[in-house]
Every structure is written in structure tokens, then in C-alpha cells.
């Protein structure tokens, strides 16, 4: 049977180029297009024309030329690239540079028009001088914060090694990363270079906007090459390998340039929007924070002592809670607002605007909605009364609904958070009780209660939790009152502290980096931080009370000691803080003590992050469809003999 299949494949090769998939069930066209000529010739020198025409053996199509086709050196005026029948035509708009190698990298954009057979990666090259520069350099661009491959970002080279060149001149030679974050810059001349990456927002190939993602490195390199071999696998079918060939090729170096891309802090401050989504608070949203909060002067309402101010941790989002019910019921509040903003010279200056705050739902409609709710409630009580069921004659009071987290089972190192939906005007801590159960009896337990820094509506309760013990958190009715006069109903919430045998312990021994400021993060399967600890000077981190499950590890060098990852700043010649991933999954089981020895630099950064938690997955590689093998089986021996004249 195998011999028959090989003969069939050989026979169909005779006719497959001449016949495409047809209604009679004939052969498919599985042959990719190939170049039969071009003007100018590929690798031609002393070229003066700005039009390149490439001819193919069959009709072709060009997919997403805007993003997939890269012309290098970069063109400030976008070239026109189009498919026309059996040709691809490229019209360059920029003036050609003297003594320069031009490359037009089509990537996998070209395929045949009928069956979509990809031509594969194809690059056309010519020179305006007497020589063709043939060096190539390649590598990866990763997001500095989490080592995600960055798809579609420009990568460029400079032979000017000055630190400010990225903001002064366009890149010399460019490429674009694929779905793996991989890039190859072609047509490189001998010399010494630095590599940069840029999400170029305005198409000038220069870093000039803080909103543009970028990457830079202080490392320099010189392109080189060496003879090498690689394996080429010949498949017998989809499951079996027929042969593995050693194929010689030119290995260009370096091939492992790693650029870590980041976006600088957007410190230009401007007012994004204001809103009054809820009638009792006004919202301000800024692009960046400032120590001076907006000052509101009411134009149609008294603004003195009218607000409770709730700024976010970064002061970029500020809510002004209205204290007075009269103001809450007023549909339009007009105010003069003074705030700080960045001017055209990038200086903070005072700005005053007149702003109208319109309630999203007018007061009259809110009153009607409450009346409808009351009518509905009265009807329900009337039905209960007629049925002889228990009913209420007085509507239940409206209570503050406190959000208490977590609920149920806790780890010994967890804390309880209590959050109110609105700012409080009174909190009687004497009305908050914590009890622990000992031998079926409940006793008072000591606890610490404090506000959470940076959140005026959130509080934290911590205690010396005993493993395996039960607790009861109880809050007396009316112990808490908000600025609108609402109070809490009595609250009782049961808690249970897990036992030691319910947890796992993970010890991580770090090496490979001589730095004492290493922060290690335990990650979930969604790349989210579960726990975070600072390594000891000896490079040891011990995670206690880990719930059983599968985890991953990330570390970063905390150069400023603030226990959070910080981005870079090209203007300050500062790269983002270095991030590393442990390349394997770590499984933690109950009662297990797990140890991981982690050399942070034993693998290059582009091979560290596990694919399981990498969100930017590699695109499926375009391959020949190779459907004629299956077709040969379907058609059988007699049909092949009849159509080809080959006796089987």
C-alpha cells in the first residue's frame, strides 16, 4: 500500500501543476507560486528606478501588505504595493539613497490565487551602489513587564551609537516582529550597531511620543556569519518521519538580540472627562495625578463643606461625594473648577473651567422609580395578607450593605477587609466584635482594626488566627453610619481558619543575579499575582500557606525598593526593571514542602515564560495543504492509470 501511495504521488506530480481542483474530482494545485523574473533583477546593483516588478508563474494574491511587507531602509512616504495578476508591483515614493541596499521583505504575504498555497518567506533585494549588503540580525521583542511576545512592533538599527539618536533620526534598517515577538533585519552592512523597537504611532520611525511603546538597549553588536547545518524533517505521513536531513545554511549572527519593550509613564496631565453617573457624587478623571486636588466653587449651589473628597491612590481619579440631600436632588450642578494641567511647554499650570454636572437619572424619575418599588412591595404584602401568610405593614429600613472579604475559609496570614458603599461619618469600633470558638464555647478574640491607606471607604481587620479554629465577626446594628444617615443592620459572619495540613509550602532559592532587591511573585494560571515576597539577602523566598494547585513564578529587580515593578524612561536613559520567569509549572499539593532552585539567567529571556500562561500565542504557520495524497487514495489505482498512462 505504501509503495502504491508513493507511485501515486509521483504520478500526480506530473499533472498537478497543470490542473487545479476541478468538479470531476481531479488533482488539487498544491504547488506554491515561484518567481520567474523581475525588473530590476533580484540582487541587482546600481539600480536607479523606484518601481520593482516581480513576475510569478501563476496568478497570486497579496495578503495584508500594509503590515506584512517591510521595506528597508524605512520609507517616510508609504510605498504603494499591489498584486496585479501574476505580478507584484512596488512603487517606492521616497528618493533612493546612494550606495544603499534595499530589501522588500514580503514575509508570508504571497500565495497563489486559487488554492492559497503560501510561497513562504520571500525577500527581494537590490542596491543603488555597487555592492549588496547581505548580513542579517535577529532576535525577539518582549513586553518588559511580563515577557509577553510583542507582535507587530517595529525593530530598527542605528550605527550612530549616541544615546539621543532615537529621537533625532529615523531608523536605518527595520523589521517587524511576528506573533512570537521574533524579528529579522536584513540587508545589514558590516559595522557596529544598537537595536531599538518602536510602536510608531505617526510613521516617522522616530521616538517622539511618550505614548509609543519602545525598547532600547545599551548593548552593541557587529553582524557576522558562520557555516552551519540544520535538520530538515521529511514526513512519510502526518504521523511518521521518513527521513531527517542535515541541510547546510549560512547562520547569521547575532540571532538572539532581546529587546524589552515598555511604555513610559504618561505624566502629561489633562482632564479626560467628568461625570455624574450617580446623583450623589461627581467624578473627575485625569490622565495623570497631582498633589493638588481640583477646587470646586459652586455657581448655582453652595459648595462650602458640600463634599467628602475621595481621591484614588495616584490622584488621577477623584470623586466628590455630596453631603446634602438637597444637592443630590438637584439635577444640574454648575461649578467653576480649578485644577492643574500640563501646558504646551510641559509645565504644570492652573486651569479653570466651568462645568455642568448633570445627573444621569433625573430626580423626578428616581422618585417615580421608588414609588413603583413601593407599589410592588405593597401588592406583595396584600397578597400575603389574603393568603393568611405573615406580612409587613411597614417597609423595611434601608441598611448599609458592608462588603466583607474574604468569606468562609481563611489562611492564617489573611486579613479581613470591610468596605462601605459610601464614606462614613461615624464608626463605633466598640460595636465590632470578634469571637473564637473553644470547646463549643465562644470567647472574645483580640484584633486590630485600621483604615486602609489610600481608600477612605475601606478598613482592615487582622488577628492572630489559630489554625483549625472557628471565628465569628459581629457588628452591632447602627455601629456604622454613612454620610447619608444610613446605618448598618446587625452583621454576623462566620469564619474558619484552615489547618496546616490543608496547605503547601514553597521555598525558592535564587541564583544568577547579584542583587539584593529581588521580589518574587507566585502566579496563578492566568498570570495574576497570588502572593509576593521580597527575597532575603541570601536569595531565599519562602511562600507559606499556599492553597493546593498549579502555580508559576515571576521575579523582578526592585531597584528603588517600592515593592512594585516600574517602567522605564528613555529620556532618563533608564530601562524598565528586569523581569524573569521560572520556565516550568510548579505544582503545590496539600502537606507538601516544595523547593525550587532558580537561576534567573540560565535561559535567555525569550525562552523563559511558560507557553501555558503566555497570552500572545504563536500564529499558526502557513503550510502547503498537500491534499493530493488523500485524493490519490480516493481516486484509486484505475483512475491514475487512465489519466496518467502510468501502470501501477
C-alpha positions, 0 to 999 in steps of 0.5 A: 500500500505504501509503495502504491501511495508513493507511485501515486504521488509521483504520478500526480506530480506530473499533472498537478501543476497543470490542473487545479481542483476541478468538479470531476474530482481531479488533482488539487494545485498544491504547488506554491507560486515561484518567481520567474523574473523581475525588473530590476533583477533580484540582487541587482546593483546600481539600480536607479528606478523606484518601481520593482516588478516581480513576475510569478508563474501563476496568478497570486494574491497579496495578503495584508501588505500594509503590515506584512511587507517591510521595506528597508531602509524605512520609507517616510512616504508609504510605498504603494504595493499591489498584486496585479495578476501574476505580478507584484508591483512596488512603487517606492515614493521616497528618493533612493539613497546612494550606495544603499541596499534595499530589501522588500521583505514580503514575509508570508504575504504571497500565495497563489490565487486559487488554492492559497498555497503560501510561497513562504518567506520571500525577500527581494533585494537590490542596491543603488551602489555597487555592492549588496549588503547581505548580513542579517540580525535577529532576535525577539521583542518582549513586553518588559513587564511580563515577557509577553511576545510583542507582535507587530512592533517595529525593530530598527538599527542605528550605527550612530551609537549616541544615546539621543539618536532615537529621537533625532533620526529615523531608523536605518534598517527595520523589521517587524516582529511576528506573533512570537515577538521574533524579528529579522533585519536584513540587508545589514552592512558590516559595522557596529550597531544598537537595536531599538523597537518602536510602536510608531504611532505617526510613521516617522520611525522616530521616538517622539511620543511618550505614548509609543511603546519602545525598547532600547538597549545599551548593548552593541553588536557587529553582524557576522556569519558562520557555516552551519547545518540544520535538520530538515524533517521529511514526513512519510505521513502526518504521523511518521518521519521518513527521513531527517536531513542535515541541510547546510545554511549560512547562520547569521549572527547575532540571532538572539538580540532581546529587546524589552519593550515598555511604555513610559509613564504618561505624566502629561496631565489633562482632564479626560472627562467628568461625570455624574453617573450617580446623583450623589457624587461627581467624578473627575478623571485625569490622565495623570495625578497631582498633589493638588486636588481640583477646587470646586466653587459652586455657581448655582449651589453652595459648595462650602463643606458640600463634599467628602473628597475621595481621591484614588491612590495616584490622584488621577481619579477623584470623586466628590461625594455630596453631603446634602440631600438637597444637592443630590436632588438637584439635577444640574450642578454648575461649578467653576473648577480649578485644577492643574494641567500640563501646558504646551511647554510641559509645565504644570499650570492652573486651569479653570473651567466651568462645568455642568454636572448633570445627573444621569437619572433625573430626580423626578424619575428616581422618585417615580422609580421608588414609588413603583418599588413601593407599589410592588412591595405593597401588592406583595404584602396584600397578597400575603395578607389574603393568603393568611401568610405573615406580612409587613405593614411597614417597609423595611429600613434601608441598611448599609450593605458592608462588603466583607472579604474574604468569606468562609475559609481563611489562611492564617496570614489573611486579613479581613477587609470591610468596605462601605458603599459610601464614606462614613461619618461615624464608626463605633469600633466598640460595636465590632466584635470578634469571637473564637470558638473553644470547646463549643464555647465562644470567647472574645478574640483580640484584633486590630482594626485600621483604615486602609491607606489610600481608600477612605471607604475601606478598613482592615481587620487582622488577628492572630488566627489559630489554625483549625479554629472557628471565628465569628465577626459581629457588628452591632446594628447602627455601629456604622453610619454613612454620610447619608444617615444610613446605618448598618443592620446587625452583621454576623459572619462566620469564619474558619481558619484552615489547618496546616495540613490543608496547605503547601509550602514553597521555598525558592532559592535564587541564583544568577543575579547579584542583587539584593532587591529581588521580589518574587511573585507566585502566579496563578494560571492566568498570570495574576499575582497570588502572593509576593515576597521580597527575597532575603539577602541570601536569595531565599523566598519562602511562600507559606500557606499556599492553597493546593494547585498549579502555580508559576513564578515571576521575579523582578529587580526592585531597584528603588525598593517600592515593592512594585515593578516600574517602567522605564524612561528613555529620556532618563536613559533608564530601562524598565526593571528586569523581569524573569520567569521560572520556565516550568509549572510548579505544582503545590499539593496539600502537606507538601514542602516544595523547593525550587532552585532558580537561576534567573539567567540560565535561559535567555529571556525569550525562552523563559515564560511558560507557553501555558500562561503566555497570552500572545500565542504563536500564529499558526504557520502557513503550510502547503495543504498537500491534499493530493495524497488523500485524493490519490487514495480516493481516486484509486489505482484505475483512475491514475492509470487512465489519466496518467498512462502510468501502470501501477 
